[in-house]
Amino acid sequence: MDIQQANLNALQQRYPQLAARIQSAEQDAEVALRNTDTAYPTLVVQKHGQWAALHHPQDPVMHAQQFVQSIDGLESARNLMMFGFGLGYAALLVQQVMKEPQRILLLEPSLSVFRAALQTIDLSSLLVDPCVEIVIGGQPCAIRQAVLNHLMDFMANSVIAVEFPPVVGAFAEWAEAAKQEAQDTLRFGQSGLVTKFKDGPLTLRNLLGNLDAITTTPGLSALGESFKNVPAIIIAAGPSLAKNIDQLRGLEQHFLLIAVDTAYELLLKHGVKPHIVVTVDPTELNLRHFKQERYDDAWLLFDPEARPEIVAKFSKRLTAMTDKHDFFQWLDQQTGGKGVIRKGGMVSQAGLYAASYLGCSPIVLVGQDLALERNDGATHIAETANCRNVGFIEGEKDKADVPNLDGSQVSREPLFWVDGVDGQPVPTVQSFLIYIRMLEEDIRRIPAPVIDATEGGAKISGTKIQTLAKVIEQERKSEMNVPHKLAALGSAPVQKIKHDVRREIRDRLQQRLQSAKQIAQEVKQQTESDITRAEEQLENARQRLITDVVDDYMIEYAAPKALFEFLKLGPGGASDEVRREHIQRRLQALITAVEEANAILHESLK
């Protein structure tokens, strides 16, 4: 069997879609192999009418060795992310040097380059190694997903990011976008980890407190195709909502009106009556959006992790599961199939996903600024609970003073300038910038056309920019009788199996606690005689934990700090004494994590 076929066979096992692309006629670059003074070829790629070498022209392996030797801390590193693969010489050496890798993420911009590598170099050891993940192609979203897939490991054990200079130089535009995407995802992950440490137990308590509501209310699935091709307006709470909020009044028969929780009270004040109000945030701050004791008009579409106190305020409730964690797929099956939508990062995304799930078309965005008001730095429309005013700094165009949500602190953060819907630059902050990219990716996936009628804020690629007045003129063709379509939800049958769900969760966690204690006893006995065996047992415990979706979710949110300590492996190739210390620390963290999860569960069952 030749090298190419052996590589393709290995590729097919772990990357079947990539293998199909390799065997297709798809080309994204003109490449050519060139002989060298050694037994190993180099590769050149044509860029801008000139040929650029991706490896040393005389001795590519020696050059790769020098590159790998220059990576500080590589031997003991657990995770590595390399931008640029080429023919794979450096990647193969990295695999040999890292003593105990957890994840080696290899990013290559060109399918044509990777095809040439498969034809030339034996890459089978990389292709079959479960610690190695290869991402081929120039789409930033693929890099983001690859980083997200291993985010907790990267956070717990850190990741070394390196650039293979010849590839990065030849594909400079890709390299900048890829590095930015990886950095933003890691930064977003760090922020999310801080939030999880702070709010994880609260999030789990919310979910357990919502189990009754989840199992006794209809899901999005109950609406079937009632709203197929009905135009929907997603109403967010950006500063520009002030420009067209009154135009939303009286549209209830013609559009499905989906409002974010932040904007709901203000909409009611202006006589606008949304059909659906969406809430997802688990924190207590979200209660500020709902000042009344009872709401009887709109349907509340609530995330399973939303505040139970908000859910209790609405007489009409609607729910859906999310793709946040495989646990929700399991819960969806247990509760009769509520429908599954994406989680996203902000509440307006949940509204967008719900409209897409229902088959609405077109989907119209209003108040989706994701930028600061140019004059006063407002983040949201005035009179909403989340409205803050970012302080612009005189003489500093790239920094601003950003207050936190409760106004107790102000931090100096980077300020970014992006294209606005009016063609002029608008200022925005890091979190909004990430949401813009997430939303642009959403729009690429959604089959329905998306119209941005925000009339202010940042330009969102993939949308058609129109004024709300124009949208209403074009799409208000006939009465869609939206309230009547929603009224059918009141008589939708709902499967009630809440006690089974609680019992199943309780029994699984109790079993996990007993298993953790047993593993701890066994590992303690092994640490003196067979450290490697003890570490294997811990790894087996980790694998069992993450493959049981109920255990994994419950423990991750009940005890994120303890779980994080359990996931910390320590440096690769450490001495026996250091390894013993890490084993003992991880054991205690595992037991603590499961005990904390059991405590929260039992508290919720009282």
C-alpha positions, 0 to 999 in steps of 0.5 A: 500500500502506498503512502497516499492510500495509507493516509487516506485510509487513516483519514477516513476513520476519523475525518470522513468528511475531510477524506471526501473533500480530499478525493474530490476535485476541490482546489483552493491553491496552486501547489507544486512539490520540489525535490531537495538535497535530502530524501524529503521534498519541499512544497511551494504555493503560488500566491499573487503570481509568485511561488512561495516555499512552505519549507526550507528549499534544501533541508525541510526536516532540519528547518522543522527541527529548529522550529520545534526546538524554539518552542518554549516548554513544549516537552511538558506542555499539555496542549498546543495549537499550531497555525500552519501545517504544510507537509507536516514535518513540524507537526510530526516532530511536535507529536514526538517531543510532547511527552504527555499531550492532551490536545494537539490542534493543527490548523492548515488554511489550504486543502490543496496543501494538505492533499499534497502532504497526504500524497507525499509524507506518512502522516498516519501517526497524526491521523489516528492519534486521538490527541491530535485534531486537524482542521483544514480550510480558511473558515474562522467558524471551523477554528472557533468550533475546534477551540470550543470543543476543547475549551475546558481542557485548554482553560484547565491546562493552558495551550501553547499557540505557535505559528509555522512561519512559512505557511503563515507568511504565504497565507497571511490573511488567513493567519491573521483571521485564524489567530484573531478567531482563536484569541477571541474564542479563548478570551470568550471562554475565559470570560465564560469560565469566570461566569460559570465559576460565579453563576454555575450553581445558580444556573443548576438551581434554576434548571432544577427549579424549572423542572415542573414548568419544563415538563408541564408546558408546551415546547416550540415543537407544539407549534409545528408549521403554524408559522411557516413563511410568517414574517417575524420581527425580533425586537432587541433593546439597542439604543436605536430602538428609540427611533422606530419603537412606535412603528411596531404598534398595531402589527400583531396580526401581520408579524410574529413579534418576538421581544427580548426580556430587556425590552418588554416593559418598555414595549408595553409602555409604548403600546406594543404587544409582543406575542413572545417574550424570550428570557435566557439569563440565569442571574438575579439581575434579569429579574429587573426586566419584569416589574409586574407581579403577573403577565397574562398577554404574551407567551414567555419562551424560557430557557431551562436555565432561566430564573424560575421567578420570571417563569412563575410571573407568566400564565402562558409559557413556552419552552425549548431545549438548547444545544448548550450541552448533550444533557439537554438532548437527554432532557428533551427526550425525557420530557416528550420533545420540546424542540431544540434550538441553539444556545447562542450568547445573547437573548436576541439570538434565542429569538432568532433561533426560535423564529428560524425553528418555526420556519418564519420568513423573512426574519427582521431585526430591530434594536440589534445595535451591538454598538454604542450610541455615538454621543453618550455611549449608551449600550441599550435604549434608555429606561431598560434595566441593562442600559449603561453609558460607556465613558469615552476618553478624550484623546483615546480612540481605542479605549473606554470606561465600561461600567458593569451591569450593576454599576458597582465598578468601571473597567477600562477596556478596548474600544473598537470601531466597526462599520455602521448600518449608516455607512459610518464607523460606530464604536463597540466593545469586545463582548458586542464584537464577539456577538456580531461575529456570532450573529453573522455566523447564525445568519449564514446558517439560517435558510430564511432571509434576514433583514436588519431594520435596526436603523443604527448600530453595527453593520451585520454581514449577511443581512439586508439593510432596510428601514422598518417602515419599508419592511412593514410596507413590503411584508404587511401583505395580509392578516396572518392571524398570529394570535389565533395561531398561538392560541392553539398552544393552550390546548396542546397536550403535555406529557407530565413525567417530572418525577421520573426525571428527578429520580433519574438524575438523583439516582445517577448522581448518587451512583457517581458519588459512590463510584468516585469514593471507590476510585479514590480508595483504589487510586490511593492504594496505587499511588505508592506502587504504580503511579501510571496505573493510578493516573490511568484510573483517574483518566478512566474516571474522567472519561466516564464522567464526561460521557454520561451527559447527566453526570457531566452537566450536573457536576460541571454546573454544581461545582465548576471550581472543583471540577476545574481542579480535577481537570488540571493534569499538571505538567507532562513528564513530571517527577513521581513526587509531583505526579503523586501530589497531582493525583491526591489533589485531583482525587479530592477535587473529584469527590468534592465536585460530586458531593456538591452536585448531590447537595444541590440536587437534594436541596432542590428536592425538599 
